[in-house]
């Protein structure tokens, strides 16, 4: 799973990295301790514009399906299991045409042994940002007036898959990190996504996942660069 992550790049850095043509408003600042329901930067393309325009937008991290009556949910929606996302009512429409990339410098994972939970920081071997495969949704808040710009809420989730290799020693799930040659197809809203499409994306992510490195960090308190300092003075 992915329940905390970091992004240390600015909006301008991300716009250049992902060839973004339009930057949205109120984009979040870099953070070393992003939690579910907080605002995160996502990259998306919309079929409502022709030709499509690649955008960098701020989204709530925990997807709200368009049919929801309010923001609350009986289950967590900050992650979506890749194996079943295309079948779940919460995520199905997003799999079809509302897919996003979620930039991340790295993420935290906890290894549990009995009652003890040990945090690790997972990152790319070259220090470059990752692009998690995500889904997004627009939700109309019925409690907000029609003329209020905040009536439309953009939200997103991160796809996860079974962990393999060394990462499986700390947790059985990992976020799906896509290589850059898979970004365009994942974002293309004209490509109708289904379970096979998601499975192919997971397959494309496997080689990149094998290059990820991790090391133990101190318990997460606060929000600063010190959170990713290796606990034992070294890292993989």
C-alpha positions as CSV (number, residue, x, y, z in Angstrom):
1,X,0.0,0.0,0.0
2,X,1.0,3.6,0.0
3,X,-0.3,5.6,3.0
4,X,2.4,8.4,3.2
5,X,4.7,9.8,0.6
6,X,6.8,12.8,-0.3
7,X,7.2,15.2,-3.2
8,X,10.0,17.7,-2.9
9,X,9.8,19.2,-6.4
10,X,8.0,22.5,-7.0
11,X,5.1,22.9,-9.4
12,X,7.4,24.5,-11.9
13,X,9.8,21.5,-11.7
14,X,6.9,19.1,-12.2
15,X,5.5,21.1,-15.1
16,X,8.8,20.8,-16.9
17,X,9.3,17.2,-16.0
18,X,5.9,16.0,-17.3
19,X,5.6,18.4,-20.3
20,X,2.6,20.1,-18.7
21,X,0.9,22.8,-20.7
22,X,-1.4,24.2,-18.0
23,X,-0.7,24.7,-14.3
24,X,-3.8,24.8,-12.1
25,X,-4.3,27.1,-9.1
26,X,-3.4,26.5,-5.4
27,X,-0.9,23.8,-6.2
28,X,0.5,22.3,-3.0
29,X,4.0,23.1,-1.8
30,X,6.7,20.4,-1.4
31,X,6.0,18.1,1.5
32,X,7.9,15.3,3.3
33,X,4.9,13.8,5.0
34,X,1.8,13.8,2.8
35,X,-1.2,12.1,4.3
36,X,-4.5,10.9,2.8
37,X,-7.2,13.6,2.2
38,X,-4.5,16.3,1.9
39,X,-3.9,18.2,-1.4
40,X,-1.5,16.6,-3.8
41,X,-0.2,17.5,-7.3
42,X,-1.4,15.3,-10.1
43,X,-0.9,15.2,-13.9
44,X,-3.9,14.5,-16.1
45,X,-5.4,15.0,-19.6
46,X,-9.0,15.7,-20.3
47,X,-11.0,14.6,-23.4
48,X,-13.2,17.8,-23.0
49,X,-10.4,19.8,-24.7
50,X,-9.3,19.0,-28.3
51,X,-6.5,18.6,-28.7
52,X,-6.1,17.4,-25.2
53,X,-4.1,19.6,-22.8
54,X,-1.8,18.1,-20.2
55,X,-2.5,19.7,-16.9
56,X,-1.0,19.9,-13.4
57,X,-3.7,20.2,-10.9
58,X,-4.2,20.0,-7.1
59,X,-6.4,17.1,-6.0
60,X,-7.6,15.6,-2.7
61,X,-5.7,12.4,-2.0
62,X,-8.6,9.9,-1.5
63,X,-10.9,9.5,-4.4
64,X,-14.5,10.6,-4.2
65,X,-16.6,8.8,-6.9
66,X,-19.0,11.1,-8.9
67,X,-22.0,9.3,-7.5
68,X,-21.1,9.9,-3.8
69,X,-23.5,11.9,-1.7
70,X,-20.7,13.3,0.5
71,X,-17.0,13.0,1.0
72,X,-17.1,10.3,3.6
73,X,-16.6,6.7,2.6
74,X,-17.0,3.4,4.4
75,X,-13.6,2.2,3.2
76,X,-10.3,3.9,2.4
77,X,-9.9,5.3,-1.2
78,X,-6.4,6.7,-1.1
79,X,-5.2,3.5,-2.7
80,X,-7.0,1.2,-5.3
81,X,-6.0,-2.4,-5.8
82,X,-4.9,-2.8,-9.4
83,X,-6.3,-6.3,-9.6
84,X,-9.9,-5.2,-9.2
85,X,-10.0,-1.4,-9.9
86,X,-11.8,-1.9,-13.3
87,X,-14.6,-3.8,-11.6
88,X,-15.2,-1.7,-8.5
89,X,-18.0,1.0,-8.9
90,X,-15.8,3.5,-7.0
91,X,-13.0,3.3,-9.6
92,X,-14.4,1.8,-12.8
93,X,-15.3,5.1,-14.6
94,X,-11.9,6.5,-13.7
95,X,-10.1,3.4,-15.1
96,X,-12.0,4.0,-18.3
97,X,-10.9,7.5,-19.0
98,X,-9.8,9.5,-15.9
99,X,-6.3,8.3,-15.3
100,X,-3.5,10.4,-13.8
101,X,0.2,10.4,-12.9
102,X,1.0,11.2,-9.3
103,X,4.5,12.5,-8.9
104,X,6.5,11.3,-5.8
105,X,10.1,11.7,-4.6
106,X,9.5,8.5,-2.7
107,X,7.1,6.9,-0.2
108,X,7.1,5.5,3.3
109,X,6.2,1.9,4.2
110,X,6.0,0.2,7.5
111,X,7.2,-3.4,8.2
112,X,5.1,-5.0,11.0
113,X,6.4,-7.7,13.3
114,X,4.0,-8.4,16.2
115,X,3.1,-5.0,17.7
116,X,6.2,-3.3,16.3
117,X,6.0,-1.2,13.1
118,X,9.2,0.0,11.5
119,X,9.1,2.8,9.0
120,X,11.1,2.7,5.8
121,X,11.7,5.2,3.0
122,X,11.4,3.8,-0.5
123,X,12.9,5.8,-3.4
124,X,14.4,5.4,-6.9
125,X,18.0,4.2,-7.2
126,X,18.9,7.4,-9.2
127,X,17.1,9.9,-7.0
128,X,14.7,10.9,-9.8
129,X,11.0,11.4,-9.0
130,X,8.6,8.5,-9.5
131,X,5.3,8.7,-11.3
132,X,2.6,6.6,-9.6
133,X,-0.3,5.3,-11.7
134,X,-3.3,7.1,-10.4
135,X,-7.0,7.6,-11.0
136,X,-9.0,10.8,-10.6
137,X,-12.6,11.9,-10.3
138,X,-14.6,15.1,-10.3
139,X,-17.3,15.3,-7.6
140,X,-20.0,17.9,-7.4
141,X,-20.6,18.9,-3.8
142,X,-24.4,19.3,-3.3
143,X,-23.9,21.3,-0.2
144,X,-22.2,24.2,-2.1
145,X,-24.0,26.8,-4.1
146,X,-24.0,26.5,-7.9
147,X,-22.0,29.8,-8.3
148,X,-19.3,28.7,-5.8
149,X,-16.1,27.6,-7.6
150,X,-15.4,25.1,-4.8
151,X,-18.5,23.1,-5.6
152,X,-16.3,20.8,-7.9
153,X,-13.8,18.7,-6.0
154,X,-11.0,16.9,-7.8
155,X,-9.7,13.8,-6.0
156,X,-7.3,11.0,-6.8
157,X,-6.1,7.6,-5.7
158,X,-2.9,5.6,-6.2
159,X,-3.0,2.1,-7.7
160,X,-1.2,-0.6,-5.8
161,X,0.0,-4.1,-6.8
162,X,1.7,-7.2,-5.2
163,X,5.2,-6.5,-4.0
164,X,8.0,-8.6,-5.5
165,X,11.7,-9.0,-4.7
166,X,13.3,-7.1,-1.8
167,X,10.4,-4.8,-1.3
168,X,8.2,-7.7,-0.4
169,X,10.3,-8.1,2.8
170,X,8.8,-5.0,4.3
171,X,5.2,-5.1,2.9
172,X,3.1,-7.2,0.5
173,X,1.9,-4.2,-1.5
174,X,3.6,-1.4,-3.5
175,X,2.4,1.6,-5.4
176,X,2.5,1.1,-9.2
177,X,5.3,3.4,-10.5
178,X,5.2,3.8,-14.3
179,X,8.3,4.1,-16.5
180,X,8.3,7.3,-18.6
181,X,7.6,5.4,-21.8
182,X,4.3,4.4,-20.4
183,X,3.1,7.8,-19.3
184,X,1.5,9.0,-22.5
185,X,-0.7,5.9,-23.0
186,X,-1.7,5.9,-19.3
187,X,-2.9,9.5,-19.5
188,X,-4.6,9.3,-22.9
189,X,-8.3,9.8,-22.2
190,X,-9.2,8.5,-25.7
191,X,-7.8,5.1,-24.7
192,X,-10.7,3.3,-22.9
193,X,-9.2,1.5,-20.0
194,X,-10.3,-1.9,-18.7
195,X,-8.8,-4.5,-16.4
196,X,-6.4,-5.7,-19.2
197,X,-5.2,-2.2,-19.7
198,X,-4.5,-1.8,-15.9
199,X,-2.8,-5.2,-15.8
200,X,-0.5,-4.2,-18.7
201,X,0.5,-1.0,-16.8
202,X,1.3,-3.1,-13.7
203,X,3.5,-5.3,-16.0
204,X,5.3,-2.3,-17.4
205,X,6.0,-1.1,-13.8
206,X,7.7,-4.3,-12.7
207,X,11.2,-3.6,-14.0
208,X,11.2,-0.1,-12.4
209,X,10.0,-1.6,-9.1
210,X,13.0,-3.9,-9.0
211,X,15.3,-0.8,-9.0
212,X,13.7,0.8,-6.0
213,X,15.8,1.1,-2.8
214,X,14.8,1.5,0.8
215,X,16.2,2.2,4.2
216,X,14.9,2.5,7.8
217,X,13.9,5.9,9.1
218,X,12.8,7.3,12.4
219,X,9.1,7.5,13.3
220,X,7.3,10.2,11.2
221,X,6.9,13.3,13.3
222,X,6.4,16.7,11.7
223,X,7.2,17.6,8.1
224,X,10.7,18.2,7.0
225,X,13.7,16.8,5.1
226,X,15.0,15.2,8.3
227,X,12.2,12.6,8.0
228,X,14.0,10.8,5.2
229,X,17.4,10.7,6.9
230,X,18.6,7.1,7.2
231,X,18.2,6.0,10.8
232,X,21.5,4.1,10.8
233,X,23.5,6.5,8.8
234,X,23.5,4.6,5.6
235,X,21.0,3.4,2.9
236,X,20.6,0.7,0.3
